[in-house]
Amino acid sequence: MLKVSGLKVAYGGIQAVKGVSFEVHEGELVSLIGANGAGKTTTLKAVTGTQPPADGSIEYLGRPIKGQGAWDLVRQGLVMVPEGRGTFTRMTITENLQMGAFIRNDSEIDADIDKVFEIFPRLKERRAQLAGTMSGGEQQMLAMGRALMARPKVLLLDEPSMGLSPIMVDKIFEVVADIHKRGTTVLLVEQNASRALGLADRGYVMDSGEITMSGPAKALLNDPKVRAAYLGE
């Protein structure tokens, strides 16, 4: 569903992404792991049209999409939950979810909000609460729920567990697994290598702007190099 080949991204004279290539197939959960500053977020920004690439190709559903705006890609089903959540803090939970459906004009929006509340019962309890008054974990749930309202074919998650308590990290990863089981293809970018690879079908390891390893997630999780670099063993 998504194929990235030779992707390069630069900020001024600094090359942040150096010829990255990876694929995400229909129905997969693929994890892209790496330390802070490895280039993971920059890669996602280039894929989703919020950071112009310097070189390389990006294909979505077999068609080139490099240069298209994020709004166009969301309409096509390529949706990202950004690092830092980015909720509309002065809007209620329900209003945030409605904003996730901004591109839609069908009659099933309210039904989809109910589905989001099924996945995130805590949001349902607080549906009239302003997003800015919620905890970080609750805002992460809301950002994910808002993305689901766009009915993504491929959901890209950028560091969903960052800055959350251990209990909330458990909840977020449970939800990621649930979203995947419901049929959504997922690309998960994470520093938490153990949890990310534990969920994934396949994985890629990124270091200093390059993919250094790839393979089945279980094989990477048991690889001594990965365990030494990212699991502290």
Buried (B, 14 or more C-beta within 10 A) or exposed (E): BBBBEEBBBBEEEEBBBBBBBBBBEEEBBBBBBBBEEBBBBBBBBBBBBBBEBBBBBBBBBEEEBBEBEBEEBBBBBBBBBBBBBEBBEEBBBBBBBBBBBEBBEEEEBEEBBEBBBEBBEBBBEBBEBBBEEBEBBBBBBBBBBBBBBBBBBBBBBBBBBBEBEEEBBEBBBEBBBEBBEEEBBBBBBBBBBBBBBBBBBBBBBBBBBBBBBBEEBBBBBEBEEBBEBBEEE
